[in-house]
């Protein structure tokens, strides 16, 4: 995981909204695009950046691709922040 990729992914409000939607459990691209009111192309761009930052996990079931949070990355970010603050 790259801290800079994580912060880049988290810098956009729509990507943060995608992560918030996924807190309730995994969703497919159609569900996410509908909830956000954005095109499939725009969602694909945001999902690509979130996946590159390892913030999402992707599962295929039949014709659908489902996404869910990769919570372990958030633990690593918190550890990095705490380290920067001088906390152990």
PDB file of N, CA, C and O in Angstrom:
ATOM      1  N   UNK A   1       0.835  -1.185   0.000  1.00  0.00           N
ATOM      2  CA  UNK A   1       0.000   0.000   0.000  1.00  0.00           C
ATOM      3  C   UNK A   1       0.875   1.242   0.000  1.00  0.00           C
ATOM      4  O   UNK A   1       1.909   1.298   0.666  1.00  0.00           O
ATOM      5  N   UNK A   2       0.449   2.209  -0.742  1.00  0.00           N
ATOM      6  CA  UNK A   2       1.141   3.483  -0.794  1.00  0.00           C
ATOM      7  C   UNK A   2       0.312   4.518  -0.034  1.00  0.00           C
ATOM      8  O   UNK A   2      -0.861   4.733  -0.337  1.00  0.00           O
ATOM      9  N   UNK A   3       0.933   5.149   0.947  1.00  0.00           N
ATOM     10  CA  UNK A   3       0.234   6.186   1.707  1.00  0.00           C
ATOM     11  C   UNK A   3      -0.221   7.301   0.773  1.00  0.00           C
ATOM     12  O   UNK A   3      -1.332   7.811   0.917  1.00  0.00           O
ATOM     13  N   UNK A   4       0.619   7.684  -0.179  1.00  0.00           N
ATOM     14  CA  UNK A   4       0.247   8.770  -1.086  1.00  0.00           C
ATOM     15  C   UNK A   4      -0.944   8.381  -1.954  1.00  0.00           C
ATOM     16  O   UNK A   4      -1.806   9.220  -2.216  1.00  0.00           O
ATOM     17  N   UNK A   5      -1.014   7.119  -2.411  1.00  0.00           N
ATOM     18  CA  UNK A   5      -2.171   6.665  -3.190  1.00  0.00           C
ATOM     19  C   UNK A   5      -3.432   6.677  -2.336  1.00  0.00           C
ATOM     20  O   UNK A   5      -4.514   7.009  -2.820  1.00  0.00           O
ATOM     21  N   UNK A   6      -3.290   6.318  -1.075  1.00  0.00           N
ATOM     22  CA  UNK A   6      -4.446   6.335  -0.169  1.00  0.00           C
ATOM     23  C   UNK A   6      -4.960   7.754   0.032  1.00  0.00           C
ATOM     24  O   UNK A   6      -6.164   8.001  -0.043  1.00  0.00           O
ATOM     25  N   UNK A   7      -4.050   8.681   0.285  1.00  0.00           N
ATOM     26  CA  UNK A   7      -4.480  10.068   0.492  1.00  0.00           C
ATOM     27  C   UNK A   7      -5.050  10.674  -0.782  1.00  0.00           C
ATOM     28  O   UNK A   7      -6.004  11.450  -0.728  1.00  0.00           O
ATOM     29  N   UNK A   8      -4.475  10.326  -1.927  1.00  0.00           N
ATOM     30  CA  UNK A   8      -5.032  10.807  -3.196  1.00  0.00           C
ATOM     31  C   UNK A   8      -6.453  10.290  -3.373  1.00  0.00           C
ATOM     32  O   UNK A   8      -7.351  11.041  -3.752  1.00  0.00           O
ATOM     33  N   UNK A   9      -6.652   9.003  -3.096  1.00  0.00           N
ATOM     34  CA  UNK A   9      -7.986   8.421  -3.228  1.00  0.00           C
ATOM     35  C   UNK A   9      -8.968   9.057  -2.251  1.00  0.00           C
ATOM     36  O   UNK A   9     -10.128   9.286  -2.593  1.00  0.00           O
ATOM     37  N   UNK A  10      -8.512   9.340  -1.050  1.00  0.00           N
ATOM     38  CA  UNK A  10      -9.393   9.914  -0.021  1.00  0.00           C
ATOM     39  C   UNK A  10      -9.634  11.408  -0.199  1.00  0.00           C
ATOM     40  O   UNK A  10     -10.500  11.977   0.467  1.00  0.00           O
ATOM     41  N   UNK A  11      -8.886  12.047  -1.082  1.00  0.00           N
ATOM     42  CA  UNK A  11      -9.003  13.504  -1.241  1.00  0.00           C
ATOM     43  C   UNK A  11     -10.279  13.930  -1.963  1.00  0.00           C
ATOM     44  O   UNK A  11     -10.676  15.093  -1.876  1.00  0.00           O
ATOM     45  N   UNK A  12     -10.920  13.017  -2.667  1.00  0.00           N
ATOM     46  CA  UNK A  12     -12.102  13.371  -3.453  1.00  0.00           C
ATOM     47  C   UNK A  12     -13.388  13.056  -2.682  1.00  0.00           C
ATOM     48  O   UNK A  12     -13.528  11.959  -2.142  1.00  0.00           O
ATOM     49  N   UNK A  13     -14.330  14.009  -2.626  1.00  0.00           N
ATOM     50  CA  UNK A  13     -15.573  13.780  -1.878  1.00  0.00           C
ATOM     51  C   UNK A  13     -16.402  12.610  -2.418  1.00  0.00           C
ATOM     52  O   UNK A  13     -17.021  11.889  -1.635  1.00  0.00           O
ATOM     53  N   UNK A  14     -16.425  12.410  -3.737  1.00  0.00           N
ATOM     54  CA  UNK A  14     -17.216  11.292  -4.266  1.00  0.00           C
ATOM     55  C   UNK A  14     -16.598   9.962  -3.899  1.00  0.00           C
ATOM     56  O   UNK A  14     -17.322   9.000  -3.645  1.00  0.00           O
ATOM     57  N   UNK A  15     -15.277   9.880  -3.865  1.00  0.00           N
ATOM     58  CA  UNK A  15     -14.638   8.629  -3.451  1.00  0.00           C
ATOM     59  C   UNK A  15     -14.887   8.366  -1.967  1.00  0.00           C
ATOM     60  O   UNK A  15     -15.082   7.220  -1.561  1.00  0.00           O
ATOM     61  N   UNK A  16     -14.879   9.413  -1.169  1.00  0.00           N
ATOM     62  CA  UNK A  16     -15.211   9.225   0.256  1.00  0.00           C
ATOM     63  C   UNK A  16     -16.659   8.773   0.407  1.00  0.00           C
ATOM     64  O   UNK A  16     -16.971   7.976   1.291  1.00  0.00           O
ATOM     65  N   UNK A  17     -17.542   9.275  -0.447  1.00  0.00           N
ATOM     66  CA  UNK A  17     -18.952   8.855  -0.396  1.00  0.00           C
ATOM     67  C   UNK A  17     -19.085   7.383  -0.796  1.00  0.00           C
ATOM     68  O   UNK A  17     -19.878   6.650  -0.206  1.00  0.00           O
ATOM     69  N   UNK A  18     -18.323   6.957  -1.782  1.00  0.00           N
ATOM     70  CA  UNK A  18     -18.331   5.537  -2.166  1.00  0.00           C
ATOM     71  C   UNK A  18     -17.930   4.679  -0.975  1.00  0.00           C
ATOM     72  O   UNK A  18     -18.571   3.669  -0.686  1.00  0.00           O
ATOM     73  N   UNK A  19     -16.870   5.082  -0.285  1.00  0.00           N
ATOM     74  CA  UNK A  19     -16.425   4.325   0.893  1.00  0.00           C
ATOM     75  C   UNK A  19     -17.491   4.328   1.982  1.00  0.00           C
ATOM     76  O   UNK A  19     -17.689   3.318   2.656  1.00  0.00           O
ATOM     77  N   UNK A  20     -18.176   5.452   2.160  1.00  0.00           N
ATOM     78  CA  UNK A  20     -19.249   5.523   3.156  1.00  0.00           C
ATOM     79  C   UNK A  20     -20.392   4.586   2.791  1.00  0.00           C
ATOM     80  O   UNK A  20     -20.951   3.917   3.659  1.00  0.00           O
ATOM     81  N   UNK A  21     -20.739   4.537   1.509  1.00  0.00           N
ATOM     82  CA  UNK A  21     -21.801   3.627   1.067  1.00  0.00           C
ATOM     83  C   UNK A  21     -21.419   2.175   1.318  1.00  0.00           C
ATOM     84  O   UNK A  21     -22.273   1.353   1.648  1.00  0.00           O
ATOM     85  N   UNK A  22     -20.147   1.862   1.162  1.00  0.00           N
ATOM     86  CA  UNK A  22     -19.691   0.493   1.351  1.00  0.00           C
ATOM     87  C   UNK A  22     -19.552   0.102   2.817  1.00  0.00           C
ATOM     88  O   UNK A  22     -19.374  -1.075   3.131  1.00  0.00           O
ATOM     89  N   UNK A  23     -19.631   1.072   3.708  1.00  0.00           N
ATOM     90  CA  UNK A  23     -19.624   0.730   5.147  1.00  0.00           C
ATOM     91  C   UNK A  23     -20.812  -0.148   5.493  1.00  0.00           C
ATOM     92  O   UNK A  23     -20.750  -0.951   6.424  1.00  0.00           O
ATOM     93  N   UNK A  24     -21.899   0.006   4.740  1.00  0.00           N
ATOM     94  CA  UNK A  24     -23.101  -0.797   4.991  1.00  0.00           C
ATOM     95  C   UNK A  24     -23.043  -2.188   4.386  1.00  0.00           C
ATOM     96  O   UNK A  24     -23.995  -2.957   4.520  1.00  0.00           O
ATOM     97  N   UNK A  25     -21.951  -2.523   3.726  1.00  0.00           N
ATOM     98  CA  UNK A  25     -21.796  -3.834   3.115  1.00  0.00           C
ATOM     99  C   UNK A  25     -21.477  -3.707   1.643  1.00  0.00           C
ATOM    100  O   UNK A  25     -21.515  -2.618   1.071  1.00  0.00           O
ATOM    101  N   UNK A  26     -21.164  -4.829   1.047  1.00  0.00           N
ATOM    102  CA  UNK A  26     -20.730  -4.794  -0.344  1.00  0.00           C
ATOM    103  C   UNK A  26     -21.857  -4.406  -1.287  1.00  0.00           C
ATOM    104  O   UNK A  26     -23.031  -4.680  -1.037  1.00  0.00           O
ATOM    105  N   UNK A  27     -21.462  -3.756  -2.383  1.00  0.00           N
ATOM    106  CA  UNK A  27     -22.420  -3.299  -3.384  1.00  0.00           C
ATOM    107  C   UNK A  27     -21.795  -3.477  -4.760  1.00  0.00           C
ATOM    108  O   UNK A  27     -20.573  -3.502  -4.903  1.00  0.00           O
ATOM    109  N   UNK A  28     -22.660  -3.601  -5.782  1.00  0.00           N
ATOM    110  CA  UNK A  28     -22.137  -3.669  -7.143  1.00  0.00           C
ATOM    111  C   UNK A  28     -22.086  -2.273  -7.743  1.00  0.00           C
ATOM    112  O   UNK A  28     -22.594  -1.315  -7.161  1.00  0.00           O
ATOM    113  N   UNK A  29     -21.467  -2.168  -8.912  1.00  0.00           N
ATOM    114  CA  UNK A  29     -21.261  -0.869  -9.542  1.00  0.00           C
ATOM    115  C   UNK A  29     -22.585  -0.168  -9.829  1.00  0.00           C
ATOM    116  O   UNK A  29     -22.687   1.047  -9.657  1.00  0.00           O
ATOM    117  N   UNK A  30     -23.592  -0.908 -10.259  1.00  0.00           N
ATOM    118  CA  UNK A  30     -24.895  -0.307 -10.544  1.00  0.00           C
ATOM    119  C   UNK A  30     -25.512   0.333  -9.316  1.00  0.00           C
ATOM    120  O   UNK A  30     -26.073   1.426  -9.392  1.00  0.00           O
ATOM    121  N   UNK A  31     -25.410  -0.346  -8.192  1.00  0.00           N
ATOM    122  CA  UNK A  31     -25.948   0.200  -6.944  1.00  0.00           C
ATOM    123  C   UNK A  31     -25.200   1.472  -6.540  1.00  0.00           C
ATOM    124  O   UNK A  31     -25.811   2.443  -6.094  1.00  0.00           O
ATOM    125  N   UNK A  32     -23.890   1.459  -6.699  1.00  0.00           N
ATOM    126  CA  UNK A  32     -23.096   2.632  -6.334  1.00  0.00           C
ATOM    127  C   UNK A  32     -23.385   3.813  -7.248  1.00  0.00           C
ATOM    128  O   UNK A  32     -23.571   4.934  -6.776  1.00  0.00           O
ATOM    129  N   UNK A  33     -23.426   3.566  -8.560  1.00  0.00           N
ATOM    130  CA  UNK A  33     -23.691   4.641  -9.516  1.00  0.00           C
ATOM    131  C   UNK A  33     -25.068   5.248  -9.272  1.00  0.00           C
ATOM    132  O   UNK A  33     -25.231   6.467  -9.332  1.00  0.00           O
ATOM    133  N   UNK A  34     -26.051   4.406  -8.999  1.00  0.00           N
ATOM    134  CA  UNK A  34     -27.403   4.889  -8.732  1.00  0.00           C
ATOM    135  C   UNK A  34     -27.447   5.735  -7.466  1.00  0.00           C
ATOM    136  O   UNK A  34     -28.064   6.801  -7.454  1.00  0.00           O
ATOM    137  N   UNK A  35     -26.806   5.277  -6.416  1.00  0.00           N
ATOM    138  CA  UNK A  35     -26.806   6.010  -5.141  1.00  0.00           C
ATOM    139  C   UNK A  35     -26.106   7.359  -5.275  1.00  0.00           C
ATOM    140  O   UNK A  35     -26.499   8.333  -4.633  1.00  0.00           O
ATOM    141  N   UNK A  36     -25.064   7.415  -6.115  1.00  0.00           N
ATOM    142  CA  UNK A  36     -24.298   8.648  -6.274  1.00  0.00           C
ATOM    143  C   UNK A  36     -24.851   9.551  -7.373  1.00  0.00           C
ATOM    144  O   UNK A  36     -24.546  10.743  -7.417  1.00  0.00           O
ATOM    145  N   UNK A  37     -25.662   8.979  -8.258  1.00  0.00           N
ATOM    146  CA  UNK A  37     -26.194   9.755  -9.370  1.00  0.00           C
ATOM    147  C   UNK A  37     -25.130  10.135 -10.380  1.00  0.00           C
ATOM    148  O   UNK A  37     -25.156  11.239 -10.925  1.00  0.00           O
ATOM    149  N   UNK A  38     -24.185   9.224 -10.639  1.00  0.00           N
ATOM    150  CA  UNK A  38     -23.112   9.494 -11.598  1.00  0.00           C
ATOM    151  C   UNK A  38     -23.124   8.426 -12.695  1.00  0.00           C
ATOM    152  O   UNK A  38     -23.749   7.376 -12.547  1.00  0.00           O
ATOM    153  N   UNK A  39     -22.438   8.705 -13.772  1.00  0.00           N
ATOM    154  CA  UNK A  39     -22.368   7.773 -14.894  1.00  0.00           C
ATOM    155  C   UNK A  39     -21.478   6.582 -14.551  1.00  0.00           C
ATOM    156  O   UNK A  39     -20.679   6.627 -13.616  1.00  0.00           O
ATOM    157  N   UNK A  40     -21.638   5.530 -15.326  1.00  0.00           N
ATOM    158  CA  UNK A  40     -20.800   4.343 -15.140  1.00  0.00           C
ATOM    159  C   UNK A  40     -19.329   4.675 -15.384  1.00  0.00           C
ATOM    160  O   UNK A  40     -18.451   4.153 -14.698  1.00  0.00           O
ATOM    161  N   UNK A  41     -19.063   5.544 -16.362  1.00  0.00           N
ATOM    162  CA  UNK A  41     -17.678   5.923 -16.656  1.00  0.00           C
ATOM    163  C   UNK A  41     -17.044   6.682 -15.488  1.00  0.00           C
ATOM    164  O   UNK A  41     -15.894   6.429 -15.129  1.00  0.00           O
ATOM    165  N   UNK A  42     -17.796   7.607 -14.900  1.00  0.00           N
ATOM    166  CA  UNK A  42     -17.276   8.360 -13.752  1.00  0.00           C
ATOM    167  C   UNK A  42     -17.038   7.426 -12.571  1.00  0.00           C
ATOM    168  O   UNK A  42     -16.021   7.535 -11.887  1.00  0.00           O
ATOM    169  N   UNK A  43     -17.973   6.509 -12.330  1.00  0.00           N
ATOM    170  CA  UNK A  43     -17.808   5.564 -11.226  1.00  0.00           C
ATOM    171  C   UNK A  43     -16.593   4.681 -11.466  1.00  0.00           C
ATOM    172  O   UNK A  43     -15.827   4.416 -10.540  1.00  0.00           O
ATOM    173  N   UNK A  44     -16.410   4.226 -12.693  1.00  0.00           N
ATOM    174  CA  UNK A  44     -15.271   3.374 -13.026  1.00  0.00           C
ATOM    175  C   UNK A  44     -13.950   4.071 -12.701  1.00  0.00           C
ATOM    176  O   UNK A  44     -13.028   3.447 -12.176  1.00  0.00           O
ATOM    177  N   UNK A  45     -13.860   5.354 -13.012  1.00  0.00           N
ATOM    178  CA  UNK A  45     -12.653   6.133 -12.703  1.00  0.00           C
ATOM    179  C   UNK A  45     -12.399   6.153 -11.200  1.00  0.00           C
ATOM    180  O   UNK A  45     -11.277   5.909 -10.756  1.00  0.00           O
ATOM    181  N   UNK A  46     -13.434   6.443 -10.416  1.00  0.00           N
ATOM    182  CA  UNK A  46     -13.279   6.513  -8.964  1.00  0.00           C
ATOM    183  C   UNK A  46     -12.932   5.141  -8.380  1.00  0.00           C
ATOM    184  O   UNK A  46     -12.082   5.036  -7.495  1.00  0.00           O
ATOM    185  N   UNK A  47     -13.592   4.092  -8.878  1.00  0.00           N
ATOM    186  CA  UNK A  47     -13.307   2.746  -8.376  1.00  0.00           C
ATOM    187  C   UNK A  47     -11.873   2.339  -8.689  1.00  0.00           C
ATOM    188  O   UNK A  47     -11.223   1.683  -7.874  1.00  0.00           O
ATOM    189  N   UNK A  48     -11.372   2.722  -9.865  1.00  0.00           N
ATOM    190  CA  UNK A  48      -9.992   2.385 -10.228  1.00  0.00           C
ATOM    191  C   UNK A  48      -9.010   2.997  -9.239  1.00  0.00           C
ATOM    192  O   UNK A  48      -8.081   2.324  -8.791  1.00  0.00           O
ATOM    193  N   UNK A  49      -9.207   4.271  -8.893  1.00  0.00           N
ATOM    194  CA  UNK A  49      -8.300   4.923  -7.942  1.00  0.00           C
ATOM    195  C   UNK A  49      -8.404   4.298  -6.553  1.00  0.00           C
ATOM    196  O   UNK A  49      -7.394   4.138  -5.868  1.00  0.00           O
ATOM    197  N   UNK A  50      -9.602   3.948  -6.141  1.00  0.00           N
ATOM    198  CA  UNK A  50      -9.778   3.309  -4.833  1.00  0.00           C
ATOM    199  C   UNK A  50      -9.132   1.924  -4.808  1.00  0.00           C
ATOM    200  O   UNK A  50      -8.542   1.534  -3.800  1.00  0.00           O
ATOM    201  N   UNK A  51      -9.240   1.184  -5.901  1.00  0.00           N
ATOM    202  CA  UNK A  51      -8.602  -0.135  -5.973  1.00  0.00           C
ATOM    203  C   UNK A  51      -7.087  -0.011  -6.000  1.00  0.00           C
ATOM    204  O   UNK A  51      -6.391  -0.798  -5.358  1.00  0.00           O
ATOM    205  N   UNK A  52      -6.563   0.970  -6.738  1.00  0.00           N
ATOM    206  CA  UNK A  52      -5.108   1.173  -6.783  1.00  0.00           C
ATOM    207  C   UNK A  52      -4.553   1.499  -5.404  1.00  0.00           C
ATOM    208  O   UNK A  52      -3.406   1.171  -5.100  1.00  0.00           O
ATOM    209  N   UNK A  53      -5.356   2.138  -4.576  1.00  0.00           N
ATOM    210  CA  UNK A  53      -4.942   2.466  -3.210  1.00  0.00           C
ATOM    211  C   UNK A  53      -5.247   1.324  -2.241  1.00  0.00           C
ATOM    212  O   UNK A  53      -5.037   1.460  -1.035  1.00  0.00           O
ATOM    213  N   UNK A  54      -5.738   0.209  -2.756  1.00  0.00           N
ATOM    214  CA  UNK A  54      -6.101  -0.973  -1.950  1.00  0.00           C
ATOM    215  C   UNK A  54      -7.185  -0.693  -0.926  1.00  0.00           C
ATOM    216  O   UNK A  54      -7.282  -1.390   0.084  1.00  0.00           O
ATOM    217  N   UNK A  55      -8.001   0.321  -1.179  1.00  0.00           N
ATOM    218  CA  UNK A  55      -9.081   0.647  -0.247  1.00  0.00           C
ATOM    219  C   UNK A  55     -10.331  -0.180  -0.504  1.00  0.00           C
ATOM    220  O   UNK A  55     -11.248  -0.191   0.318  1.00  0.00           O
ATOM    221  N   UNK A  56     -10.375  -0.873  -1.637  1.00  0.00           N
ATOM    222  CA  UNK A  56     -11.514  -1.707  -1.993  1.00  0.00           C
ATOM    223  C   UNK A  56     -11.079  -3.136  -2.262  1.00  0.00           C
ATOM    224  O   UNK A  56      -9.968  -3.395  -2.724  1.00  0.00           O
ATOM    225  N   UNK A  57     -11.979  -4.047  -1.962  1.00  0.00           N
ATOM    226  CA  UNK A  57     -11.840  -5.436  -2.373  1.00  0.00           C
ATOM    227  C   UNK A  57     -12.904  -5.688  -3.430  1.00  0.00           C
ATOM    228  O   UNK A  57     -13.993  -5.119  -3.363  1.00  0.00           O
ATOM    229  N   UNK A  58     -12.597  -6.536  -4.402  1.00  0.00           N
ATOM    230  CA  UNK A  58     -13.492  -6.788  -5.521  1.00  0.00           C
ATOM    231  C   UNK A  58     -13.814  -8.274  -5.577  1.00  0.00           C
ATOM    232  O   UNK A  58     -12.914  -9.111  -5.504  1.00  0.00           O
ATOM    233  N   UNK A  59     -15.107  -8.605  -5.707  1.00  0.00           N
ATOM    234  CA  UNK A  59     -15.549  -9.992  -5.800  1.00  0.00           C
ATOM    235  C   UNK A  59     -16.435 -10.160  -7.020  1.00  0.00           C
ATOM    236  O   UNK A  59     -17.287  -9.315  -7.295  1.00  0.00           O
ATOM    237  N   UNK A  60     -16.241 -11.233  -7.741  1.00  0.00           N
ATOM    238  CA  UNK A  60     -17.085 -11.532  -8.900  1.00  0.00           C
ATOM    239  C   UNK A  60     -18.056 -12.640  -8.522  1.00  0.00           C
ATOM    240  O   UNK A  60     -17.670 -13.667  -7.963  1.00  0.00           O
ATOM    241  N   UNK A  61     -19.322 -12.408  -8.840  1.00  0.00           N
ATOM    242  CA  UNK A  61     -20.354 -13.430  -8.665  1.00  0.00           C
ATOM    243  C   UNK A  61     -21.220 -13.413  -9.911  1.00  0.00           C
ATOM    244  O   UNK A  61     -21.999 -12.484 -10.124  1.00  0.00           O
ATOM    245  N   UNK A  62     -21.082 -14.429 -10.720  1.00  0.00           N
ATOM    246  CA  UNK A  62     -21.833 -14.478 -11.973  1.00  0.00           C
ATOM    247  C   UNK A  62     -21.451 -13.308 -12.860  1.00  0.00           C
ATOM    248  O   UNK A  62     -20.276 -13.098 -13.162  1.00  0.00           O
ATOM    249  N   UNK A  63     -22.452 -12.553 -13.273  1.00  0.00           N
ATOM    250  CA  UNK A  63     -22.218 -11.399 -14.147  1.00  0.00           C
ATOM    251  C   UNK A  63     -21.953 -10.114 -13.376  1.00  0.00           C
ATOM    252  O   UNK A  63     -21.800  -9.054 -13.983  1.00  0.00           O
ATOM    253  N   UNK A  64     -21.897 -10.186 -12.067  1.00  0.00           N
ATOM    254  CA  UNK A  64     -21.757  -8.984 -11.254  1.00  0.00           C
ATOM    255  C   UNK A  64     -20.392  -8.928 -10.578  1.00  0.00           C
ATOM    256  O   UNK A  64     -19.798  -9.952 -10.240  1.00  0.00           O
ATOM    257  N   UNK A  65     -19.917  -7.704 -10.392  1.00  0.00           N
ATOM    258  CA  UNK A  65     -18.709  -7.451  -9.611  1.00  0.00           C
ATOM    259  C   UNK A  65     -19.142  -6.660  -8.390  1.00  0.00           C
ATOM    260  O   UNK A  65     -19.768  -5.607  -8.515  1.00  0.00           O
ATOM    261  N   UNK A  66     -18.815  -7.158  -7.225  1.00  0.00           N
ATOM    262  CA  UNK A  66     -19.163  -6.489  -5.975  1.00  0.00           C
ATOM    263  C   UNK A  66     -17.915  -5.885  -5.353  1.00  0.00           C
ATOM    264  O   UNK A  66     -16.808  -6.405  -5.492  1.00  0.00           O
ATOM    265  N   UNK A  67     -18.125  -4.780  -4.670  1.00  0.00           N
ATOM    266  CA  UNK A  67     -17.029  -4.072  -4.014  1.00  0.00           C
ATOM    267  C   UNK A  67     -17.329  -3.976  -2.526  1.00  0.00           C
ATOM    268  O   UNK A  67     -18.481  -3.834  -2.115  1.00  0.00           O
ATOM    269  N   UNK A  68     -16.272  -4.057  -1.728  1.00  0.00           N
ATOM    270  CA  UNK A  68     -16.401  -3.820  -0.289  1.00  0.00           C
ATOM    271  C   UNK A  68     -15.132  -3.173   0.226  1.00  0.00           C
ATOM    272  O   UNK A  68     -14.085  -3.200  -0.422  1.00  0.00           O
ATOM    273  N   UNK A  69     -15.252  -2.591   1.407  1.00  0.00           N
ATOM    274  CA  UNK A  69     -14.107  -1.901   2.020  1.00  0.00           C
ATOM    275  C   UNK A  69     -12.995  -2.878   2.369  1.00  0.00           C
ATOM    276  O   UNK A  69     -13.253  -4.016   2.760  1.00  0.00           O
ATOM    277  N   UNK A  70     -11.775  -2.431   2.226  1.00  0.00           N
ATOM    278  CA  UNK A  70     -10.615  -3.146   2.725  1.00  0.00           C
ATOM    279  C   UNK A  70     -10.177  -2.396   3.990  1.00  0.00           C
ATOM    280  O   UNK A  70      -9.304  -1.530   3.944  1.00  0.00           O
ATOM    281  N   UNK A  71     -10.794  -2.744   5.103  1.00  0.00           N
ATOM    282  CA  UNK A  71     -10.594  -2.006   6.350  1.00  0.00           C
ATOM    283  C   UNK A  71      -9.157  -2.061   6.855  1.00  0.00           C
ATOM    284  O   UNK A  71      -8.730  -1.170   7.589  1.00  0.00           O
ATOM    285  N   UNK A  72      -8.410  -3.081   6.478  1.00  0.00           N
ATOM    286  CA  UNK A  72      -7.027  -3.199   6.937  1.00  0.00           C
ATOM    287  C   UNK A  72      -6.161  -2.018   6.508  1.00  0.00           C
ATOM    288  O   UNK A  72      -5.232  -1.637   7.219  1.00  0.00           O
ATOM    289  N   UNK A  73      -6.460  -1.448   5.364  1.00  0.00           N
ATOM    290  CA  UNK A  73      -5.683  -0.297   4.890  1.00  0.00           C
ATOM    291  C   UNK A  73      -5.896   0.894   5.821  1.00  0.00           C
ATOM    292  O   UNK A  73      -4.962   1.650   6.084  1.00  0.00           O
ATOM    293  N   UNK A  74      -7.104   1.062   6.313  1.00  0.00           N
ATOM    294  CA  UNK A  74      -7.375   2.169   7.225  1.00  0.00           C
ATOM    295  C   UNK A  74      -6.576   2.017   8.513  1.00  0.00           C
ATOM    296  O   UNK A  74      -6.128   3.008   9.090  1.00  0.00           O
ATOM    297  N   UNK A  75      -6.396   0.771   8.966  1.00  0.00           N
ATOM    298  CA  UNK A  75      -5.558   0.531  10.145  1.00  0.00           C
ATOM    299  C   UNK A  75      -4.117   0.974   9.878  1.00  0.00           C
ATOM    300  O   UNK A  75      -3.478   1.570  10.745  1.00  0.00           O
ATOM    301  N   UNK A  76      -3.613   0.685   8.688  1.00  0.00           N
ATOM    302  CA  UNK A  76      -2.251   1.090   8.336  1.00  0.00           C
ATOM    303  C   UNK A  76      -2.126   2.611   8.270  1.00  0.00           C
ATOM    304  O   UNK A  76      -1.114   3.170   8.692  1.00  0.00           O
ATOM    305  N   UNK A  77      -3.146   3.278   7.744  1.00  0.00           N
ATOM    306  CA  UNK A  77      -3.127   4.747   7.676  1.00  0.00           C
ATOM    307  C   UNK A  77      -3.124   5.335   9.082  1.00  0.00           C
ATOM    308  O   UNK A  77      -2.389   6.282   9.363  1.00  0.00           O
ATOM    309  N   UNK A  78      -3.941   4.777   9.956  1.00  0.00           N
ATOM    310  CA  UNK A  78      -4.003   5.257  11.340  1.00  0.00           C
ATOM    311  C   UNK A  78      -2.649   5.059  12.031  1.00  0.00           C
ATOM    312  O   UNK A  78      -2.186   5.943  12.751  1.00  0.00           O
ATOM    313  N   UNK A  79      -2.021   3.911  11.816  1.00  0.00           N
ATOM    314  CA  UNK A  79      -0.700   3.675  12.400  1.00  0.00           C
ATOM    315  C   UNK A  79       0.305   4.693  11.891  1.00  0.00           C
ATOM    316  O   UNK A  79       1.107   5.211  12.668  1.00  0.00           O
ATOM    317  N   UNK A  80       0.272   4.989  10.595  1.00  0.00           N
ATOM    318  CA  UNK A  80       1.183   5.977  10.016  1.00  0.00           C
ATOM    319  C   UNK A  80       0.953   7.349  10.639  1.00  0.00           C
ATOM    320  O   UNK A  80       1.907   8.040  10.997  1.00  0.00           O
ATOM    321  N   UNK A  81      -0.327   7.748  10.768  1.00  0.00           N
ATOM    322  CA  UNK A  81      -0.653   9.051  11.365  1.00  0.00           C
ATOM    323  C   UNK A  81      -0.175   9.106  12.808  1.00  0.00           C
ATOM    324  O   UNK A  81       0.432  10.091  13.229  1.00  0.00           O
ATOM    325  N   UNK A  82      -0.447   8.048  13.567  1.00  0.00           N
ATOM    326  CA  UNK A  82      -0.005   8.017  14.964  1.00  0.00           C
ATOM    327  C   UNK A  82       1.516   8.087  15.062  1.00  0.00           C
ATOM    328  O   UNK A  82       2.050   8.734  15.963  1.00  0.00           O
ATOM    329  N   UNK A  83       2.213   7.430  14.149  1.00  0.00           N
ATOM    330  CA  UNK A  83       3.667   7.471  14.127  1.00  0.00           C
ATOM    331  C   UNK A  83       4.150   8.908  13.849  1.00  0.00           C
ATOM    332  O   UNK A  83       5.112   9.377  14.457  1.00  0.00           O
ATOM    333  N   UNK A  84       3.477   9.584  12.936  1.00  0.00           N
ATOM    334  CA  UNK A  84       3.847  10.968  12.616  1.00  0.00           C
ATOM    335  C   UNK A  84       3.599  11.906  13.813  1.00  0.00           C
ATOM    336  O   UNK A  84       4.280  12.919  13.975  1.00  0.00           O
ATOM    337  N   UNK A  85       2.616  11.545  14.637  1.00  0.00           N
ATOM    338  CA  UNK A  85       2.309  12.347  15.815  1.00  0.00           C
ATOM    339  C   UNK A  85       3.217  11.981  16.981  1.00  0.00           C
ATOM    340  O   UNK A  85       3.156  12.610  18.038  1.00  0.00           O
ATOM    341  N   UNK A  86       4.059  10.968  16.796  1.00  0.00           N
ATOM    342  CA  UNK A  86       4.961  10.545  17.854  1.00  0.00           C
ATOM    343  C   UNK A  86       4.335   9.579  18.821  1.00  0.00           C
ATOM    344  O   UNK A  86       4.884   9.340  19.896  1.00  0.00           O
ATOM    345  N   UNK A  87       3.191   9.012  18.464  1.00  0.00           N
ATOM    346  CA  UNK A  87       2.523   8.048  19.327  1.00  0.00           C
ATOM    347  C   UNK A  87       2.963   6.642  18.937  1.00  0.00           C
ATOM    348  O   UNK A  87       3.286   6.378  17.778  1.00  0.00           O
ATOM    349  N   UNK A  88       2.972   5.759  19.903  1.00  0.00           N
ATOM    350  CA  UNK A  88       3.355   4.365  19.652  1.00  0.00           C
ATOM    351  C   UNK A  88       2.166   3.489  19.534  1.00  0.00           C
ATOM    352  O   UNK A  88       2.304   2.285  19.323  1.00  0.00           O
TER     353      UNK A  88
END
